[in-house]
Amino acid sequence: MRNSIYGLIVLISIFTLISNYKAFKANVNQVRLLEILAEGTYTIEKDYLERISTNYPNLSSTVIPFKSVLGAYWINEDSIDKGYDMLLKGNKENPLLDYQIWSWLLSMI
């Protein structure tokens, strides 16, 4: 009984460590994301695109979904269908935020 409790604690600790590491990595990579949002240009380098994790954590520190930022990027790169799909996915992750609509409209200008 005692060994199973210790085993459960170790298992939960491992999952917690993995989760915290992924969140830490996402926060380190968000520095460039915050610059992109402040500039409003949505020009993202290819190597940075590969480092962005859109699944977990799915929200940035500004509570804007990563998929919404990538959607604005794809619309800016003239891939409107892909960008619009990403904006819709981002809207499902944070439906109370109107960022998806505004970023799509602003990137069309």
Secondary structure, DSSP 8 states (H G I E B T S, - for coil): -HHHHHHHHHHHHHHHHHHHHHHHHHHHHHHHHHHHHHHT-----HHHHHH--SSSS-B-TTS-BHHHHHHHHHHHTT-HHHHHHHHHHHHHH-TT-THHHHHHHHHH-
